[in-house]
Amino acid sequence: MSDHEQPASVYRAGHLGVSLLVVLPVTVALVLVGRTDLAVLGELCVLSVASLPDVDHELPLVAHRGVTHTAWFALLVGIGFGAVGWVLGGRPATPAAPELAAAGVVFGALGICAHLLGDVLTPMGITPLWPLSGRTVTFDLVRAKNPIANYGLLGLGVFATVSALLVVTPV
């Protein structure tokens, strides 16, 4: 069975777990400074784009782990989330536009970077600075289709998030 024949839910599980782990320090910091609203929004933003770079499977003429697996794509998604934050900011029950825009940029880009980190764990790796550099980055730790690794990352992400929030959230 090739990597592409594995059910998408296996890969999604791993990317969700990595996303939870990557956003966790920001979430904890926001909770500690009393910004639970932004912490929750950030978690939702990051998790919403956990598998977005893999849209390249559905796009004609776009190579898998090509342009959607670059720092430029992360920046583009961050700017898109920032624009949405700017438009929505300042409405009743929302933070001010500049604050929400900045959070959108950070969380949108962070979500894509979390996906890229997950793919760096695999032998195929990514070329994060393409087209400026064709250098592939890989830690070559585990195959993408490994269900134990994928579900293990999800479990670790959930466990770390719940544990950390239990520690920092006032009762």
N, CA, C and O of each residue as an XYZ file, in Angstrom:
684
protein
N       0.847     -1.180      0.000
C       0.000      0.000      0.000
C       0.891      1.242      0.000
O       1.759      1.374      0.862
N       0.687      2.151     -0.953
C       1.486      3.369     -1.010
C       0.953      4.384     -0.006
O      -0.136      4.224      0.545
N       1.757      5.447      0.222
C       1.330      6.491      1.143
C       0.007      7.110      0.717
O      -0.799      7.500      1.561
N      -0.219      7.200     -0.592
C      -1.431      7.852     -1.087
C      -2.663      6.964     -0.986
O      -3.779      7.452     -1.164
N      -2.495      5.677     -0.705
C      -3.636      4.767     -0.586
C      -4.171      4.692      0.844
O      -5.226      4.101      1.079
N      -3.467      5.274      1.785
C      -3.884      5.267      3.182
C      -5.098      6.193      3.350
O      -5.162      7.242      2.709
N      -6.042      5.824      4.189
C      -7.185      6.713      4.423
C      -6.723      8.094      4.903
O      -5.813      8.204      5.725
N      -7.365      9.142      4.377
C      -6.986     10.513      4.728
C      -7.090     10.767      6.224
O      -6.363     11.605      6.757
N      -7.988     10.053      6.914
C      -8.159     10.270      8.349
C      -6.893      9.913      9.128
O      -6.649     10.481     10.192
N      -6.088      8.986      8.620
C      -4.845      8.619      9.298
C      -3.893      9.807      9.270
O      -3.323     10.170     10.299
N      -3.716     10.418      8.095
C      -2.825     11.570      7.980
C      -3.376     12.752      8.771
O      -2.631     13.455      9.455
N      -4.686     12.965      8.672
C      -5.326     14.079      9.368
C      -5.077     13.962     10.871
O      -4.830     14.968     11.535
N      -5.139     12.754     11.408
C      -4.914     12.554     12.841
C      -3.524     13.048     13.236
O      -3.374     13.758     14.230
N      -2.525     12.680     12.470
C      -1.163     13.117     12.771
C      -1.011     14.624     12.681
O      -0.370     15.246     13.528
N      -1.608     15.210     11.639
C      -1.501     16.665     11.474
C      -2.255     17.414     12.569
O      -1.810     18.478     13.000
N      -3.371     16.888     13.018
C      -4.080     17.519     14.130
C      -3.241     17.461     15.401
O      -3.172     18.438     16.147
N      -2.604     16.317     15.648
C      -1.756     16.177     16.832
C      -0.578     17.131     16.810
O      -0.289     17.784     17.813
N       0.109     17.221     15.673
C       1.237     18.161     15.561
C       0.741     19.589     15.739
O       1.398     20.396     16.397
N      -0.412     19.908     15.160
C      -0.973     21.257     15.289
C      -1.240     21.610     16.751
O      -0.931     22.716     17.194
N      -1.812     20.670     17.493
C      -2.064     20.909     18.919
C      -0.761     21.163     19.671
O      -0.697     22.044     20.529
N       0.263     20.400     19.354
C       1.547     20.562     20.038
C       2.213     21.892     19.687
O       2.800     22.545     20.550
N       2.121     22.285     18.426
C       2.768     23.523     17.986
C       2.086     24.762     18.568
O       2.764     25.705     18.974
N       0.769     24.770     18.611
C       0.044     25.947     19.103
C      -0.025     25.992     20.632
O      -0.360     27.031     21.201
N       0.280     24.907     21.288
C       0.127     24.830     22.742
C       0.873     25.926     23.514
O       0.273     26.528     24.405
N       2.131     26.214     23.225
C       2.798     27.283     23.994
C       2.094     28.637     23.861
O       2.012     29.394     24.828
N       1.590     28.936     22.669
C       0.877     30.199     22.465
C      -0.445     30.174     23.230
O      -0.828     31.166     23.851
N      -1.132     29.051     23.183
C      -2.398     28.907     23.898
C      -2.195     29.116     25.395
O      -2.940     29.860     26.032
N      -1.197     28.464     25.943
C      -0.918     28.592     27.384
C      -0.578     30.041     27.731
O      -1.076     30.572     28.724
N       0.258     30.677     26.928
C       0.628     32.069     27.199
C      -0.596     32.977     27.177
O      -0.734     33.856     28.028
N      -1.481     32.768     26.214
C      -2.692     33.589     26.136
C      -3.608     33.356     27.333
O      -4.186     34.302     27.868
N      -3.741     32.109     27.750
C      -4.571     31.813     28.929
C      -3.968     32.478     30.168
O      -4.691     33.038     30.992
N      -2.657     32.415     30.293
C      -1.992     33.000     31.467
C      -2.146     34.515     31.540
O      -2.152     35.078     32.635
N      -2.271     35.184     30.400
C      -2.447     36.643     30.421
C      -3.921     37.032     30.355
O      -4.260     38.199     30.157
N      -4.796     36.033     30.523
C      -6.219     36.320     30.584
C      -6.917     36.465     29.247
O      -8.013     37.023     29.179
N      -6.305     35.975     28.187
C      -6.910     36.082     26.861
C      -7.380     34.714     26.357
O      -6.966     34.242     25.298
N      -8.239     34.111     27.134
C      -8.799     32.812     26.767
C      -9.548     32.897     25.444
O      -9.577     31.929     24.684
N     -10.154     34.050     25.163
C     -10.868     34.227     23.898
C      -9.933     34.030     22.704
O     -10.272     33.320     21.757
N      -8.762     34.656     22.750
C      -7.799     34.500     21.656
C      -7.175     33.104     21.652
O      -6.832     32.579     20.593
N      -7.028     32.506     22.831
C      -6.481     31.146     22.905
C      -7.403     30.162     22.196
O      -6.943     29.324     21.420
N      -8.683     30.261     22.456
C      -9.661     29.371     21.814
C      -9.710     29.643     20.317
O      -9.715     28.711     19.513
N      -9.746     30.921     19.944
C      -9.762     31.285     18.528
C      -8.519     30.750     17.824
O      -8.599     30.228     16.712
N      -7.376     30.884     18.479
C      -6.130     30.390     17.901
C      -6.138     28.890     17.681
O      -5.737     28.404     16.623
N      -6.593     28.168     18.676
C      -6.694     26.701     18.536
C      -7.584     26.341     17.350
O      -7.235     25.479     16.543
N      -8.736     27.007     17.250
C      -9.664     26.721     16.151
C      -9.052     27.056     14.793
O      -9.203     26.296     13.837
N      -8.370     28.180     14.709
C      -7.721     28.563     13.450
C      -6.667     27.540     13.033
O      -6.649     27.077     11.893
N      -5.799     27.202     13.965
C      -4.708     26.263     13.660
C      -5.272     24.899     13.265
O      -4.819     24.300     12.289
N      -6.238     24.415     14.003
C      -6.817     23.107     13.676
C      -7.590     23.139     12.363
O      -7.664     22.129     11.663
N      -8.165     24.285     12.024
C      -8.948     24.368     10.781
C      -8.092     24.232      9.538
O      -8.599     23.849      8.483
N      -6.808     24.536      9.637
C      -5.935     24.434      8.459
C      -4.940     23.279      8.568
O      -3.988     23.202      7.791
N      -5.157     22.393      9.521
C      -4.200     21.301      9.772
C      -3.892     20.481      8.517
O      -2.756     20.041      8.339
N      -4.857     20.275      7.667
C      -4.638     19.473      6.454
C      -4.706     20.295      5.173
O      -4.658     19.731      4.079
N      -4.816     21.612      5.286
C      -4.969     22.456      4.092
C      -3.869     22.280      3.053
O      -4.192     22.219      1.867
N      -2.593     22.195      3.418
C      -1.578     22.031      2.372
C      -1.795     20.800      1.485
O      -1.339     20.775      0.342
N      -2.476     19.797      1.997
C      -2.714     18.593      1.195
C      -3.827     18.770      0.172
O      -4.205     17.812     -0.502
N      -4.355     19.984      0.049
C      -5.307     20.279     -1.030
C      -4.621     20.076     -2.379
O      -5.284     19.934     -3.406
N      -3.290     20.065     -2.367
C      -2.562     19.865     -3.625
C      -2.878     18.523     -4.285
O      -2.665     18.363     -5.487
N      -3.377     17.567     -3.523
C      -3.804     16.290     -4.100
C      -4.957     16.491     -5.082
O      -5.116     15.725     -6.032
N      -5.751     17.521     -4.844
C      -6.957     17.773     -5.639
C      -6.744     18.805     -6.735
O      -7.630     18.999     -7.568
N      -5.609     19.464     -6.760
C      -5.376     20.546     -7.717
C      -4.592     20.054     -8.929
O      -3.516     19.475     -8.782
N      -5.127     20.282    -10.121
C      -4.376     19.886    -11.314
C      -3.124     20.757    -11.453
O      -3.128     21.935    -11.097
N      -2.080     20.165    -11.965
C      -0.818     20.857    -12.244
C      -0.072     21.335    -11.002
O       0.880     22.108    -11.111
N      -0.493     20.883     -9.826
C       0.203     21.245     -8.587
C       0.777     19.965     -7.984
O       0.044     19.029     -7.664
N       2.096     19.943     -7.837
C       2.762     18.759     -7.305
C       2.493     18.625     -5.805
O       2.395     19.618     -5.084
N       2.376     17.362     -5.349
C       2.214     17.139     -3.914
C       3.493     17.555     -3.197
O       4.602     17.261     -3.643
N       3.312     18.234     -2.092
C       4.394     18.805     -1.292
C       5.210     19.793     -2.113
O       6.428     19.899     -1.963
N       4.524     20.500     -2.969
C       5.133     21.567     -3.754
C       4.816     22.911     -3.125
O       5.134     23.154     -1.960
N       4.190     23.781     -3.899
C       3.942     25.159     -3.477
C       3.103     25.255     -2.205
O       3.291     26.189     -1.425
N       2.198     24.334     -1.976
C       1.365     24.398     -0.764
C       2.112     23.930      0.488
O       1.570     23.960      1.592
N       3.332     23.508      0.306
C       4.151     23.044      1.435
C       5.390     23.935      1.591
O       6.496     23.452      1.830
N       5.173     25.241      1.448
C       6.277     26.195      1.540
C       5.981     27.255      2.593
O       4.846     27.418      3.042
N       7.031     27.966      2.971
C       6.881     29.097      3.887
C       6.000     30.171      3.260
O       5.294     30.889      3.968
N       6.038     30.283      1.943
C       5.250     31.308      1.238
C       3.758     31.019      1.360
O       2.950     31.935      1.510
N       3.404     29.748      1.293
C       2.001     29.376      1.457
C       1.554     29.658      2.896
O       0.432     30.114      3.122
N       2.429     29.389      3.860
C       2.106     29.688      5.260
C       1.863     31.185      5.427
O       0.920     31.593      6.105
N       2.711     31.998      4.811
C       2.552     33.446      4.887
C       1.252     33.888      4.214
O       0.545     34.750      4.736
N       0.940     33.309      3.071
C      -0.287     33.644      2.351
C      -1.531     33.322      3.189
O      -2.447     34.138      3.288
N      -1.554     32.135      3.784
C      -2.685     31.750      4.631
C      -2.761     32.671      5.844
O      -3.852     33.086      6.236
N      -1.622     32.993      6.438
C      -1.606     33.916      7.567
C      -2.175     35.281      7.186
O      -2.960     35.858      7.938
N      -1.788     35.790      6.037
C      -2.311     37.082      5.574
C      -3.810     36.985      5.330
O      -4.554     37.915      5.642
N      -4.255     35.865      4.774
C      -5.694     35.669      4.561
C      -6.464     35.669      5.870
O      -7.507     36.313      5.979
N      -5.958     34.952      6.861
C      -6.611     34.940      8.182
C      -6.554     36.333      8.812
O      -7.502     36.764      9.467
N      -5.433     37.031      8.607
C      -5.312     38.382      9.133
C      -6.329     39.327      8.515
O      -6.900     40.170      9.206
N      -6.555     39.187      7.213
C      -7.548     40.025      6.531
C      -8.948     39.758      7.086
O      -9.724     40.688      7.305
N      -9.258     38.501      7.307
C     -10.559     38.159      7.895
C     -10.656     38.747      9.291
O     -11.703     39.276      9.666
N      -9.588     38.665     10.064
C      -9.571     39.239     11.414
C      -9.790     40.745     11.384
O     -10.489     41.294     12.235
N      -9.192     41.410     10.404
C      -9.346     42.857     10.283
C     -10.804     43.211      9.999
O     -11.354     44.144     10.584
N     -11.423     42.451      9.091
C     -12.820     42.713      8.723
C     -13.759     42.443      9.893
O     -14.705     43.196     10.122
N     -13.496     41.370     10.631
C     -14.390     40.997     11.733
C     -14.101     41.738     13.027
O     -14.965     41.831     13.899
N     -12.898     42.263     13.155
C     -12.498     42.928     14.387
C     -13.324     44.162     14.698
O     -13.756     44.885     13.800
N     -13.534     44.385     15.975
C     -14.258     45.557     16.412
C     -15.769     45.404     16.433
O     -16.481     46.298     16.890
N     -16.253     44.291     15.947
C     -17.693     44.044     16.029
C     -18.027     43.666     17.468
O     -17.138     43.324     18.248
N     -19.298     43.727     17.811
C     -19.655     43.349     19.193
C     -19.117     41.957     19.561
O     -19.207     41.012     18.777
N     -18.576     41.860     20.734
C     -18.042     40.610     21.303
C     -16.805     40.100     20.576
O     -16.486     38.915     20.665
N     -16.094     40.982     19.849
C     -14.833     40.571     19.214
C     -13.739     41.556     19.614
O     -14.025     42.704     19.954
N     -12.485     41.104     19.572
C     -11.375     42.028     19.844
C     -11.300     43.109     18.758
O     -11.965     43.004     17.727
N     -10.503     44.127     18.987
C     -10.312     45.202     18.017
C      -9.684     44.661     16.737
O      -9.006     43.634     16.756
N      -9.911     45.351     15.636
C      -9.440     44.898     14.330
C      -7.929     44.630     14.275
O      -7.526     43.568     13.801
N      -7.077     45.559     14.744
C      -5.637     45.265     14.656
C      -5.233     44.021     15.452
O      -4.397     43.233     15.009
N      -5.836     43.858     16.625
C      -5.518     42.699     17.468
C      -5.970     41.401     16.801
O      -5.229     40.418     16.787
N      -7.169     41.394     16.257
C      -7.690     40.195     15.612
C      -6.948     39.908     14.309
O      -6.740     38.748     13.955
N      -6.551     40.954     13.603
C      -5.776     40.767     12.372
C      -4.416     40.151     12.687
O      -3.978     39.222     12.008
N      -3.749     40.670     13.717
C      -2.442     40.123     14.101
C      -2.572     38.668     14.532
O      -1.749     37.830     14.166
N      -3.606     38.372     15.310
C      -3.835     36.983     15.735
C      -4.092     36.100     14.523
O      -3.609     34.970     14.463
N      -4.845     36.606     13.565
C      -5.126     35.834     12.351
C      -3.866     35.498     11.580
O      -3.688     34.366     11.131
N      -2.988     36.484     11.425
C      -1.725     36.239     10.716
C      -0.913     35.164     11.430
O      -0.427     34.219     10.809
N      -0.774     35.324     12.753
C       0.030     34.384     13.535
C      -0.566     32.980     13.490
O       0.146     32.015     13.213
N      -1.853     32.858     13.758
C      -2.444     31.531     13.837
C      -2.613     30.880     12.467
O      -2.470     29.663     12.349
N      -2.908     31.651     11.444
C      -3.007     31.075     10.102
C      -1.669     30.514      9.643
O      -1.587     29.383      9.164
N      -0.619     31.321      9.796
C       0.719     30.864      9.399
C       1.195     29.710     10.283
O       1.798     28.756      9.792
N       0.924     29.799     11.583
C       1.335     28.743     12.506
C       0.669     27.416     12.163
O       1.293     26.360     12.263
N      -0.581     27.468     11.764
C      -1.287     26.243     11.373
C      -0.636     25.551     10.185
O      -0.496     24.328     10.169
N      -0.239     26.339      9.191
C       0.421     25.744      8.021
C       1.813     25.251      8.402
O       2.234     24.182      7.962
N       2.525     26.020      9.215
C       3.857     25.591      9.657
C       3.785     24.285     10.452
O       4.691     23.455     10.362
N       2.725     24.101     11.221
C       2.553     22.846     11.957
C       2.412     21.682     10.977
O       2.985     20.614     11.195
N       1.655     21.883      9.902
C       1.510     20.832      8.888
C       2.883     20.517      8.277
O       3.249     19.354      8.104
N       3.626     21.569      7.958
C       4.947     21.378      7.350
C       5.876     20.616      8.294
O       6.644     19.759      7.856
N       5.805     20.928      9.584
C       6.609     20.203     10.565
C       6.248     18.719     10.555
O       7.128     17.859     10.603
N       4.959     18.426     10.494
C       4.536     17.031     10.424
C       5.118     16.317      9.209
O       5.529     15.161      9.303
N       5.152     16.997      8.080
C       5.690     16.389      6.862
C       7.211     16.273      6.895
O       7.780     15.412      6.224
N       7.873     17.130      7.667
C       9.329     17.047      7.812
C       9.720     15.771      8.564
O      10.845     15.290      8.425
N       8.805     15.229      9.354
C       9.092     13.997     10.089
C       9.220     12.786      9.168
O       9.740     11.749      9.578
N       8.751     12.910      7.929
C       8.713     11.795      6.984
C       9.931     11.785      6.075
O      10.605     12.805      5.930
N      10.220     10.632      5.455
C      11.367     10.560      4.536
C      11.248     11.510      3.338
O      12.259     12.034      2.870
N      10.044     11.735      2.842
C       9.857     12.594      1.672
C      10.203     14.050      1.988
O      10.738     14.762      1.139
N       9.899     14.487      3.204
C      10.210     15.850      3.608
C       9.499     16.902      2.776
O       8.521     16.616      2.084
N      10.006     18.122      2.856
C       9.442     19.244      2.103
C      10.571     20.138      1.610
O      11.706     20.020      2.070
N      10.262     21.029      0.678
C      11.194     22.058      0.220
C      10.583     23.409      0.609
O       9.949     24.062     -0.220
N      10.771     23.828      1.861
C      10.031     24.967      2.410
C      10.323     26.313      1.759
O       9.500     27.223      1.860
N      11.444     26.468      1.107
C      11.784     27.753      0.503
C      11.723     27.722     -1.025
O      12.246     28.618     -1.687
N      11.083     26.689     -1.583
C      10.929     26.623     -3.029
C      10.165     27.848     -3.493
O       9.225     28.226     -2.792
N      10.461     28.487     -4.567
C      11.453     28.182     -5.596
C      12.830     28.793     -5.352
O      13.721     28.630     -6.186
N      13.028     29.488     -4.237
C      14.337     30.079     -3.959
C      15.392     29.025     -3.669
O      16.574     29.218     -3.955
N      14.958     27.915     -3.102
C      15.872     26.833     -2.781
C      15.170     25.501     -3.014
O      14.015     25.324     -2.627
N      15.865     24.578     -3.640
C      15.321     23.249     -3.861
C      15.735     22.271     -2.772
O      15.535     21.065     -2.915
N      16.311     22.775     -1.686
C      16.792     21.916     -0.601
C      15.619     21.269      0.133
O      14.720     21.949      0.626
N      15.653     19.951      0.193
C      14.631     19.200      0.915
C      15.019     19.096      2.378
O      16.172     18.827      2.713
N      14.040     19.314      3.240
C      14.253     19.208      4.679
C      13.469     17.998      5.172
O      12.261     17.903      4.954
N      14.149     17.086      5.829
C      13.500     15.899      6.371
C      14.253     15.407      7.600
O      15.483     15.443      7.649
N      13.496     14.947      8.587
C      14.094     14.275      9.741
C      14.089     12.765      9.530
O      14.766     12.029     10.247
N      13.313     12.305      8.533
C      13.255     10.888      8.156
C      13.015      9.979      9.370
O      13.706      8.978      9.554
N      12.027     10.345     10.189
C      11.747      9.581     11.402
C      10.692      8.492     11.207
O      10.814      7.400     11.762
N       9.656      8.790     10.418
C       8.536      7.861     10.311
C       7.848      8.073      8.970
O       7.794      9.191      8.459
N       7.321      6.989      8.403
C       6.604      7.115      7.130
C       5.251      7.780      7.359
O       4.623      7.599      8.401
N       4.823      8.542      6.379
C       3.563      9.289      6.489
C       2.373      8.366      6.722
O       1.415      8.753      7.392
N       2.421      7.166      6.184
C       1.269      6.268      6.288
C       1.235      5.451      7.581
O       0.351      4.612      7.752
N       2.168      5.680      8.478
C       2.249      4.897      9.709
C       1.113      5.283     10.665
O       1.154      6.360     11.258
N       0.097      4.416     10.824
C      -1.035      4.774     11.683
C      -0.647      4.913     13.154
O      -1.244      5.716     13.870
N       0.338      4.150     13.617
C       0.763      4.264     15.017
C       1.346      5.654     15.267
O       1.045      6.286     16.279
N       2.174      6.121     14.349
C       2.759      7.457     14.497
C       1.688      8.532     14.411
O       1.686      9.468     15.210
N       0.780      8.411     13.456
C      -0.257      9.423     13.276
C      -1.196      9.506     14.477
O      -1.438     10.590     15.009
N      -1.715      8.374     14.897
C      -2.628      8.387     16.044
C      -1.870      8.667     17.346
O      -2.428      9.232     18.286
N      -0.605      8.271     17.389
C       0.225      8.603     18.549
C       0.428     10.109     18.681
O       0.357     10.654     19.783
N       0.682     10.790     17.546
C       0.817     12.245     17.571
C      -0.487     12.911     18.003
O      -0.470     13.880     18.763
N      -1.614     12.393     17.520
C      -2.895     12.944     17.927
C      -3.094     12.764     19.438
O      -3.479     13.704     20.132
N      -2.833     11.570     19.934
C      -2.980     11.317     21.366
C      -2.059     12.201     22.191
O      -2.468     12.738     23.221
N      -0.817     12.355     21.742
C       0.138     13.202     22.456
C      -0.331     14.657     22.452
O      -0.233     15.343     23.469
N      -0.834     15.123     21.323
C      -1.324     16.499     21.235
C      -2.506     16.751     22.143
O      -2.560     17.773     22.827
N      -3.454     15.828     22.158
C      -4.628     15.971     23.026
C      -4.204     15.909     24.491
O      -4.628     16.738     25.295
N      -3.371     14.931     24.839
C      -2.914     14.784     26.223
C      -2.169     16.034     26.698
O      -2.430     16.535     27.791
N      -1.248     16.533     25.879
C      -0.466     17.708     26.263
C      -1.362     18.935     26.419
O      -1.190     19.720     27.352
N      -2.313     19.096     25.508
C      -3.216     20.252     25.576
C      -4.088     20.198     26.819
O      -4.185     21.181     27.553
N      -4.716     19.069     27.057
C      -5.592     18.934     28.229
C      -4.782     19.101     29.514
O      -5.208     19.802     30.432
N      -3.627     18.464     29.577
C      -2.794     18.558     30.782
C      -2.368     19.994     31.052
O      -2.484     20.479     32.177
N      -1.879     20.667     30.031
C      -1.402     22.042     30.208
C      -2.539     22.969     30.611
O      -2.374     23.815     31.489
N      -3.677     22.811     29.978
C      -4.797     23.696     30.305
C      -5.363     23.416     31.690
O      -5.857     24.333     32.346
N      -5.303     22.183     32.143
C      -5.716     21.881     33.512
C      -4.800     22.556     34.525
O      -5.244     22.963     35.599
N      -3.529     22.674     34.181
C      -2.558     23.299     35.081
C      -2.720     24.820     35.108
O      -2.640     25.423     36.179
N      -2.946     25.450     33.955
C      -2.935     26.917     33.909
C      -4.300     27.568     34.026
O      -4.384     28.778     34.233
N      -5.366     26.800     33.898
C      -6.699     27.389     33.961
C      -7.174     27.435     35.408
O      -7.169     26.422     36.108
N      -7.589     28.632     35.849
C      -8.103     28.717     37.221
C      -9.390     27.929     37.372
O     -10.191     27.833     36.442
N      -9.574     27.369     38.553
C     -10.764     26.555     38.799
C     -11.918     27.421     39.249
O     -13.009     26.912     39.504
